[in-house]
Amino acid sequence: MIGTAAALAIVVASIPIAAVGWIRTRQFRVGIGILLDLWVAAGLLRLSEDATWQRIAGAAALIGVRKLVIFSLAVSRRRTS
């Protein structure tokens, strides 16, 4: 119960934190990286509370999406440079 509430607080706080990171650095990749890192942290926090196969699959999918997005942004950045 506490882990779920903390995870929700992390997800809610991640949006303005990511926006500040994006504005300060003027790089979308930094902002989205912060956002996805915090979402992974929230997912792992929920997973630590109750490790069902559904939550394990959700955390693994979120980590996979994070890796894919960061990789694709890095590749697109190299092409535009």
PEHU-V340617 format. One record per helix or strand of 2 or more residues. SS is the DSSP state (~ for helix, > for strand). FROM is the first residue (numbers start at 0). TO is the last residue. If there is no record, write none. Layout:
ss=SS from=FROM to=TO
ss=SS from=FROM to=TO
This chain:
ss=~ from=1 to=24
ss=~ from=27 to=48
ss=~ from=52 to=79
